[in-house]
Amino acid sequence: MLIPIALLSDSVIWPEHHTELGIHTFLPWVNRGKNSQSEETRVEAAQVAEYHLDLAAFMELCAKPRNDALRAREDASRVLGDILRTQEAVLSIREATSRAREDALSARELEGALRAQLEEGLLAQYEEIIGDSVTYTLGMGTEDALKAEEVEICPNARSMDLKELGRTPPLRTQKVFWDAEKVYWRSREGYWRAQEEFWRAREGYWRHREAFWHHCRGTFHAHMRIIELVRKIDIATRIAESKTEK
């Protein structure tokens, strides 16, 4: 992991071709400082080496939250893809629900039309029966007409209820209507299940985003600590170099 050069001051030494956190670049100064006859220079060289160890430890510490953040970002992207697929499923189910609702309404309209035709047919038939009975009774004498009232010219005509009979459409139409209703309610259930899955996926997405930003904050603080250590290494190395040259 590299520290952005823009974050470092101009006086900070940060090796361009660094291996093992740039220790090879600083080793000559550290070795000269360790071999120096000055006790102060040897202490400062040991301090530079210690800073290098601290820097390596912080770099490792910084790498873990960064990797966790990248994994959290991948998880969030995957969950977001699941959300988009769930949204597409919800839209397709909603379209199927709308079609099923239209089918149910069409079946209801067909049922109503057939019911109206059935009522009109029964009413016409009933009027025709009543008309025939009136014509028949008019040609009879008064005494015979009174007796004719007791004769059932049309069986069960007195117990007919046209509205009640009109409520029963043909079985085929009834089946189409109920099938459409079942499809509609099944689609509604599927739609609500997809909605619940969608909101669960969104909750998971926001949890991953929160974890990602938490790791980003940790990475930033680790970076700031590394920059502070690098500046200390720079200062101590310059002091050790100047004293070694003297």
C-alpha positions in Angstrom: 0.0 0.0 0.0 1.4 3.4 -1.0 0.8 6.7 0.8 -0.3 9.4 -1.8 2.7 11.7 -2.4 0.4 14.7 -2.3 -0.4 13.9 1.4 3.3 14.1 2.3 5.4 17.2 2.8 8.1 18.1 0.4 10.8 17.2 2.9 9.5 13.6 3.5 11.7 10.9 1.9 9.5 8.3 0.3 11.4 5.8 -2.0 10.0 5.5 -5.4 11.3 2.0 -6.0 10.7 0.7 -2.5 10.8 -3.0 -1.5 9.9 -4.1 2.0 8.5 -0.7 2.8 11.7 1.1 1.6 13.9 -0.4 4.2 16.7 -0.9 1.7 16.7 2.8 0.9 17.2 3.7 4.6 19.5 0.9 5.5 22.8 2.7 4.5 21.9 5.6 6.9 20.9 3.2 9.6 24.1 1.1 9.3 26.3 4.2 9.2 24.5 5.5 12.2 24.9 2.2 14.1 28.6 2.1 13.3 29.1 5.7 14.3 31.3 6.4 17.3 28.8 8.9 18.6 26.4 7.5 21.1 23.7 10.0 20.1 24.0 9.0 16.5 23.7 5.3 17.3 20.5 6.1 19.4 19.0 8.0 16.5 19.8 5.2 14.1 18.2 2.7 16.3 15.2 5.0 16.6 15.0 5.2 12.8 15.0 1.3 12.6 12.3 1.3 15.3 10.2 3.7 13.3 10.6 1.4 10.3 9.3 -1.5 12.3 6.4 0.6 13.5 5.7 1.7 9.9 5.7 -1.9 8.7 3.3 -2.9 11.5 0.9 0.0 10.7 1.1 -0.8 7.0 -0.1 -4.4 7.8 -2.7 -3.0 10.2 -3.9 -0.7 7.4 -4.0 -3.4 4.8 -6.6 -5.5 6.7 -9.4 -2.9 6.9 -8.7 -1.9 3.3 -9.2 -5.6 2.2 -12.3 -5.8 4.5 -13.6 -2.6 2.8 -13.0 -4.0 -0.6 -14.8 -7.2 0.3 -17.7 -5.2 1.8 -17.9 -3.1 -1.4 -18.1 -6.3 -3.4 -20.8 -7.7 -1.1 -22.7 -4.4 -1.4 -22.4 -4.5 -5.2 -23.6 -8.1 -5.2 -26.6 -7.2 -3.0 -27.3 -4.3 -5.2 -27.4 -6.6 -8.2 -29.8 -8.9 -6.2 -32.0 -5.8 -5.5 -32.1 -4.9 -9.2 -33.0 -8.4 -10.1 -35.7 -8.5 -7.4 -37.1 -5.2 -8.7 -37.3 -6.7 -12.2 -39.1 -9.7 -10.7 -41.5 -7.3 -8.8 -42.2 -5.4 -12.0 -42.9 -8.6 -14.0 -45.1 -9.9 -11.2 -46.9 -6.5 -11.1 -47.5 -6.7 -14.8 -48.8 -10.3 -14.4 -51.0 -9.1 -11.6 -52.4 -6.3 -13.8 -53.1 -8.7 -16.6 -54.8 -11.1 -14.1 -56.9 -8.3 -12.8 -57.9 -7.3 -16.3 -58.8 -10.9 -17.0 -60.9 -11.0 -13.8 -62.7 -7.8 -14.7 -63.3 -9.1 -18.2 -64.7 -12.3 -16.7 -66.9 -10.3 -14.4 -68.2 -8.2 -17.4 -68.8 -11.4 -19.3 -70.6 -12.8 -16.3 -72.7 -9.7 -16.0 -73.6 -9.7 -19.7 -74.6 -13.4 -19.5 -76.6 -12.8 -16.3 -78.5 -9.9 -18.0 -79.2 -12.1 -21.0 -80.3 -14.9 -18.7 -82.6 -12.6 -16.8 -84.1 -11.1 -20.0 -84.7 -14.7 -21.3 -86.3 -15.8 -18.1 -88.4 -12.7 -18.0 -89.6 -13.1 -21.6 -90.3 -16.8 -21.0 -92.2 -15.9 -17.8 -94.2 -13.2 -19.5 -95.0 -15.6 -22.4 -96.3 -18.2 -19.9 -98.3 -15.6 -18.0 -99.7 -14.3 -21.3 -100.7 -17.7 -22.4 -102.4 -18.4 -19.1 -104.3 -15.1 -19.3 -105.4 -15.8 -22.9 -106.5 -19.2 -21.8 -108.5 -18.0 -18.8 -110.2 -15.2 -20.8 -111.9 -17.8 -23.0 -113.4 -19.6 -20.1 -116.4 -18.9 -18.0 -116.1 -17.2 -14.7 -116.6 -20.4 -12.8 -114.0 -22.2 -14.9 -111.6 -19.2 -14.5 -111.8 -19.5 -10.8 -111.0 -23.1 -11.0 -108.2 -22.4 -13.4 -106.4 -20.3 -10.8 -105.9 -23.5 -8.8 -104.4 -25.3 -11.7 -100.6 -25.0 -12.2 -100.4 -24.0 -15.8 -96.5 -23.6 -15.4 -95.0 -25.9 -12.8 -93.1 -23.9 -10.1 -94.1 -20.7 -11.8 -95.4 -19.2 -8.5 -92.1 -19.9 -6.7 -89.9 -18.4 -9.5 -87.5 -15.7 -8.4 -86.0 -14.1 -11.5 -83.3 -12.3 -9.5 -82.2 -15.4 -7.7 -82.1 -17.4 -10.9 -80.2 -14.6 -12.7 -77.4 -14.8 -10.1 -76.3 -18.2 -11.4 -74.2 -17.8 -14.6 -73.2 -20.7 -16.7 -70.6 -22.9 -15.1 -68.0 -22.3 -17.8 -68.1 -18.5 -17.2 -68.0 -19.0 -13.5 -64.9 -21.2 -13.8 -63.1 -18.7 -16.0 -63.8 -15.9 -13.5 -62.6 -17.9 -10.5 -59.5 -19.1 -12.3 -58.6 -15.5 -13.1 -59.3 -14.5 -9.5 -56.9 -17.3 -8.3 -54.2 -16.2 -10.7 -54.6 -12.6 -9.5 -54.3 -13.4 -5.8 -51.4 -15.7 -6.4 -49.7 -12.9 -8.3 -50.4 -10.5 -5.4 -48.9 -12.9 -2.9 -45.8 -13.3 -5.1 -45.6 -9.5 -5.5 -45.6 -9.0 -1.7 -43.0 -11.7 -1.2 -40.8 -10.1 -3.7 -41.3 -6.7 -2.0 -40.2 -8.2 1.4 -37.2 -9.8 -0.3 -36.4 -6.4 -1.9 -36.5 -4.6 1.5 -34.4 -7.3 3.1 -31.8 -6.9 0.4 -31.8 -3.2 0.8 -31.2 -3.5 4.5 -28.3 -5.8 3.8 -27.0 -3.4 1.2 -27.0 -0.5 3.7 -25.3 -2.7 6.4 -22.5 -3.4 3.9 -22.2 0.2 3.0 -22.0 1.2 6.7 -19.3 -1.5 7.2 -17.5 -0.3 4.1 -17.3 3.3 5.3 -16.3 2.2 8.8 -13.3 0.4 7.2 -12.6 3.5 5.1 -12.4 5.6 8.3 -10.1 3.1 9.9 -7.9 3.0 6.8 -7.8 6.8 6.8 -6.7 7.0 10.4 -4.1 4.4 9.8 -2.8 6.4 6.8 -2.5 9.5 9.0 -0.5 7.6 11.6 1.8 6.3 8.8 2.3 9.8 7.5 3.2 10.9 11.0 5.7 8.1 11.4 7.2 8.8 7.9 7.8 12.4 8.9 9.5 11.3 12.1 11.7 8.8 10.1 12.6 11.6 7.7 13.6 14.0 10.5 15.6 11.3 12.4 17.3 10.1 9.2 18.3 13.6 8.2 19.7 14.2 11.6 21.6 10.9 11.5 22.9 11.6 8.0 24.2 15.1 8.9 26.0 13.8 12.0 27.5 10.9 10.2 28.9 13.2 7.5 30.5 15.3 10.2 
